[in-house]
Amino acid sequence: MAQEISDRRDMDFVLYEQLEVEKLIKHEKFAGFNRKTLDLILSEARNLAIKELLPINAAGDREGCRFENGVVKVPESFHRAFKLYREGEWIAMLDDPEVGGQGLPVTVALAIAEYFNGANCAFGMYPGLCHGAGKLIEVFGTQRQKQLFLKNMYTGKWGGSMLLTEPQAGSDVGALTTSAVRNPDGTFSITGNKIFITGGEQNLTENIIHPVLARIEGAPAGTRGISLFIVPKIWVNEDGSLGESNDVACTGIEEKLGIHGSATCSLTLGGKGKCRGLKPGWELAFRGFQWPAPPICMR
Ligand SMILES: Cc1cc2nc3c(=O)[nH]c(=O)nc-3n(C[C@H](O)[C@H](O)[C@H](O)COP(=O)(O)OP(=O)(O)OC[C@H]3O[C@@H](n4cnc5c(N)ncnc54)[C@H](O)[C@@H]3O)c2cc1C
């Protein structure tokens, strides 16, 4: 039978003997780590994978996600696992402590992700998307957007997703038709339909922050005319509190051959004309903005 959890000796060999991670952690960026702390962190991750994530893999797949009255319910057992994952602060394990991360080298974080995804890939999508969408805001968001969203995403209080695909736009993402119209207050009204959205709706987190690809009115056809927007499921007020529903409606979940515990959703944005999005700081890229060097943990 296939072995879901990597052998610890193999992991140690790759990290310490092949990739020489002990040399990497001599860099001042990783001053808080030594061989002993890394061993402890790897053991903790392995324990979580073996004791909590692996046992709910098959059961979660059998139970699957349910779509009831616009709400998606994930397998019941995923709630405890998500709570433990949050408490262990695994979501932002490789991010800078300045933004609430643990500051682990990405090499070590990838080894840990190997344990988690090996144990339960369907579960891993939820925290993975909290992190991915959060990273996007960390790198490209405005200062204000980072203040509003980042902490809650990196701690898993709020979920994340990525909304690219549409019924007529899969590989050919430039064919997307979701539109964005600028409002006087600087927000954008978003209208369109997205399909195959992993974690597009779920009942693990109180809010979901959707990065959405859409075309601003008058922008060129194809990929050149696509912009990115931050679209919360529930609007986030200026003081960080939750506001009203942002008109992001889940219309169903896909039946798949596997990973049934991961909700793959179809979403309608702006069905009632009330979906708003915020534009991150992308435009800086086109005004001669000097891109920062990637953090050392991402090199
Ligand atoms: C489980 C799952 C989760 C997903 N999660 C997300 C998500 O979170 N967010 C999101 O936005 N999307 C998501 N997707 C959608 C995914 O990104 C699309 O399925 C993907 O972009 C391919 O699009 P498509 O399915 O329309 O296939 P198509 O684009 O129609 O492709 C069908 C086939 O044609 C081939 N093909 C396409 N174009 C060409 C070409 N020019 N030349 C040669 N061959 C070609 C492809 O390789 C493929 O074999 C998910 C999909 C799945 C299955």
Ligand as a Chemical Component Dictionary entry (heavy atoms), coordinates in Angstrom:
data_LIG
# 
_chem_comp.id                   LIG 
_chem_comp.type                 NON-POLYMER 
_chem_comp.pdbx_formal_charge   0 
_chem_comp.three_letter_code    LIG 
# 
loop_
_chem_comp_atom.comp_id 
_chem_comp_atom.atom_id 
_chem_comp_atom.alt_atom_id 
_chem_comp_atom.type_symbol 
_chem_comp_atom.charge 
_chem_comp_atom.model_Cartn_x 
_chem_comp_atom.model_Cartn_y 
_chem_comp_atom.model_Cartn_z 
_chem_comp_atom.pdbx_ordinal 
LIG C1  C1  C 0 -10.404 20.139 -8.381  1  
LIG C2  C2  C 0 -10.272 21.458 -9.085  2  
LIG C3  C3  C 0 -10.100 22.618 -8.347  3  
LIG C4  C4  C 0 -10.002 23.845 -8.984  4  
LIG N1  N1  N 0 -9.856  24.979 -8.231  5  
LIG C5  C5  C 0 -9.852  26.182 -8.853  6  
LIG C6  C6  C 0 -9.812  27.390 -8.089  7  
LIG O1  O1  O 0 -9.705  27.371 -6.857  8  
LIG N2  N2  N 0 -9.874  28.559 -8.746  9  
LIG C7  C7  C 0 -9.977  28.631 -10.107 10 
LIG O2  O2  O 0 -10.031 29.733 -10.632 11 
LIG N3  N3  N 0 -10.005 27.509 -10.856 12 
LIG C8  C8  C 0 -9.950  26.290 -10.267 13 
LIG N4  N4  N 0 -9.996  25.148 -11.021 14 
LIG C9  C9  C 0 -10.135 25.251 -12.458 15 
LIG C10 C10 C 0 -8.847  25.003 -13.205 16 
LIG O3  O3  O 0 -7.985  26.104 -13.081 17 
LIG C11 C11 C 0 -9.270  24.744 -14.656 18 
LIG O4  O4  O 0 -9.844  23.464 -14.663 19 
LIG C12 C12 C 0 -8.102  24.827 -15.590 20 
LIG O5  O5  O 0 -7.752  26.161 -15.769 21 
LIG C13 C13 C 0 -8.434  24.193 -16.948 22 
LIG O6  O6  O 0 -9.596  24.755 -17.475 23 
LIG P1  P1  P 0 -10.796 23.846 -18.030 24 
LIG O7  O7  O 0 -11.161 22.862 -16.975 25 
LIG O8  O8  O 0 -11.850 24.751 -18.561 26 
LIG O9  O9  O 0 -10.180 22.984 -19.207 27 
LIG P2  P2  P 0 -9.863  23.478 -20.692 28 
LIG O10 O10 O 0 -9.158  24.793 -20.662 29 
LIG O11 O11 O 0 -11.132 23.394 -21.488 30 
LIG O12 O12 O 0 -8.881  22.365 -21.160 31 
LIG C14 C14 C 0 -9.339  21.058 -21.507 32 
LIG C15 C15 C 0 -8.185  20.294 -22.104 33 
LIG O13 O13 O 0 -7.689  20.978 -23.276 34 
LIG C16 C16 C 0 -6.306  21.235 -23.141 35 
LIG N5  N5  N 0 -6.011  22.543 -23.728 36 
LIG C17 C17 C 0 -6.555  23.729 -23.384 37 
LIG N6  N6  N 0 -6.058  24.710 -24.150 38 
LIG C18 C18 C 0 -5.164  24.136 -24.973 39 
LIG C19 C19 C 0 -4.305  24.642 -26.009 40 
LIG N7  N7  N 0 -4.290  25.934 -26.328 41 
LIG N8  N8  N 0 -3.529  23.760 -26.659 42 
LIG C20 C20 C 0 -3.548  22.437 -26.339 43 
LIG N9  N9  N 0 -4.323  21.907 -25.392 44 
LIG C21 C21 C 0 -5.118  22.741 -24.715 45 
LIG C22 C22 C 0 -6.018  21.213 -21.639 46 
LIG O14 O14 O 0 -4.667  20.852 -21.372 47 
LIG C23 C23 C 0 -6.979  20.155 -21.163 48 
LIG O15 O15 O 0 -6.447  18.860 -21.310 49 
LIG C24 C24 C 0 -10.068 23.909 -10.399 50 
LIG C25 C25 C 0 -10.219 22.739 -11.150 51 
LIG C26 C26 C 0 -10.315 21.520 -10.505 52 
LIG C27 C27 C 0 -10.468 20.271 -11.340 53 
# 
loop_
_chem_comp_bond.comp_id 
_chem_comp_bond.atom_id_1 
_chem_comp_bond.atom_id_2 
_chem_comp_bond.value_order 
_chem_comp_bond.pdbx_ordinal 
LIG C1  C2  SING 1  
LIG C2  C3  SING 2  
LIG C2  C26 DOUB 3  
LIG C3  C4  DOUB 4  
LIG C4  N1  SING 5  
LIG C4  C24 SING 6  
LIG N1  C5  DOUB 7  
LIG C5  C6  SING 8  
LIG C5  C8  SING 9  
LIG C6  O1  DOUB 10 
LIG C6  N2  SING 11 
LIG N2  C7  SING 12 
LIG C7  O2  DOUB 13 
LIG C7  N3  SING 14 
LIG N3  C8  DOUB 15 
LIG C8  N4  SING 16 
LIG N4  C9  SING 17 
LIG N4  C24 SING 18 
LIG C9  C10 SING 19 
LIG C10 O3  SING 20 
LIG C10 C11 SING 21 
LIG C11 O4  SING 22 
LIG C11 C12 SING 23 
LIG C12 O5  SING 24 
LIG C12 C13 SING 25 
LIG C13 O6  SING 26 
LIG O6  P1  SING 27 
LIG P1  O7  DOUB 28 
LIG P1  O8  SING 29 
LIG P1  O9  SING 30 
LIG O9  P2  SING 31 
LIG P2  O10 DOUB 32 
LIG P2  O11 SING 33 
LIG P2  O12 SING 34 
LIG O12 C14 SING 35 
LIG C14 C15 SING 36 
LIG C15 O13 SING 37 
LIG C15 C23 SING 38 
LIG O13 C16 SING 39 
LIG C16 N5  SING 40 
LIG C16 C22 SING 41 
LIG N5  C17 SING 42 
LIG N5  C21 SING 43 
LIG C17 N6  DOUB 44 
LIG N6  C18 SING 45 
LIG C18 C19 SING 46 
LIG C18 C21 DOUB 47 
LIG C19 N7  SING 48 
LIG C19 N8  DOUB 49 
LIG N8  C20 SING 50 
LIG C20 N9  DOUB 51 
LIG N9  C21 SING 52 
LIG C22 O14 SING 53 
LIG C22 C23 SING 54 
LIG C23 O15 SING 55 
LIG C24 C25 DOUB 56 
LIG C25 C26 SING 57 
LIG C26 C27 SING 58 
# 
